[in-house]
């Protein structure tokens, strides 16, 4: 339907007075990919999206869309279209006029723009509601109309600001699948802002994890999940225990470190000089109960809480200087050797499940 | 007993409003209606049922001419106040960034209202008069050699004073409506390629309509019922319906004035009904 554009963000900053919302980030989003900007609120993800859209000025740096530098172009001249968080449908217009709004602004005559708008509504399966006002629609329907309105300009990139946050959990999952399908069908670049890891994992080709106005990691969902780059990413994505300590020795891609007032652990990673602070991540779902065969790949702790989750059981363990360590074991493994709160249990994991995390150098 | 009390509670709660509306609205209008059918002579009113107060009022070409004049004022003043009110409200709502500054500037708009209508009206006289600021300024600067006569005691002066008095009545409701417009709608319009004028015409103006309608009702009813501004600023050279009633009252022709008032009430109610038919203001209330 339309050509996709690569988005190149070159050391872009956004400064509001004295606060830096986005701090010199650089990011290349390949053409036709689904990119999720992920992070807690206030991390700069929405500012970044709004700068790409042109609704926020860029303080320093440049944004390139396709081959064109769009840093100072108005939103409509960039070849991007934005879908707003609350959809921002015009309450006084019916769906046809909402969808055809940008064509009207461009001076397209009434017949043509109504016909095009109807086509767009058909694509979104909303043509049956064409004469309704937005207030008469459900959240999911409003989202489809907002998509239709954004896509009618044939954008090279669609920018979505928390598009699913207004929907109930069930609808969220359905609309998520629709978004993914639509992106595949249109083949254009989607940039989607979200604070939900699950949403990002489910949708993205590239997940960009942001914190404090900076990019912590930009990689495929699998990379972000399996090899989090920093302690922030590991904690934010969940599913990892992050333990911190001081390096006591390194030996071919295995770093050994000591938790203050606790045990000694090993994790795979680049060798580091002794005495340096390090963080290591250990997959919660790869921890097993039982004595470790290798020193440094396990510890013994006391269970402080047990949560039953159906297919799995979540154990919270305290020990070896670690205040909270999570182990998620299958229900089968749990009931084979049941444990109770207050029990002392040995835990262990494989060497590839413990990795040394990097730090973001400024 | 308890049951009775709980059933009576809603009625008791409604009583204060009922009393206020009854004493200050329903009963006076009812009295007006009754008196409008009474007879009168030079000394007083004579209870009865005569319709000549109405036939006299509606049959006189002076009434029609006065209504025409009043409606002319209403339309001109409405046009100017709505135009000014829209832009002032637009500026406050969309171009002032901080809420504090918006409130400060809005309060600045209301400052003139800390003085009475009459004082604000009279303060125009030294500005517009034959030897007023404007005329002496223009003559002194040699731009004109005779003072402009129509600045004061003219329709121009009446309209100027009314615009001055009533503009805030349009600013307030329009500002209120505009503040409720989701700012992301403006961004969505910009995203769709709309320029500043297209945003105003296609998004802000349609969404501000309820506020414009409420402002219109205020201004139209105020102008239709105005007599002091017309009297002071026209120097008695122009007439309005309310001024006509005042003159009748000063001649002790109360039933005639009452009939006139009922006619005016009906006319204004029709005007308001017409406005409400065009614009749905319910979501503002």
Interface residues (C-beta under 8 A of the other chain):
Chain A: X53 X55 X74 X75 X76 X81 X82 X84 X85 X86 X88 X89 X90 X91 X92 X101 X102 X104 X105 X106 X149 X150 X153
Chain B: X182 X184 X185 X187 X188 X189 X190 X191 X192 X193 X194 X195 X198 X202 X203 X206 X207
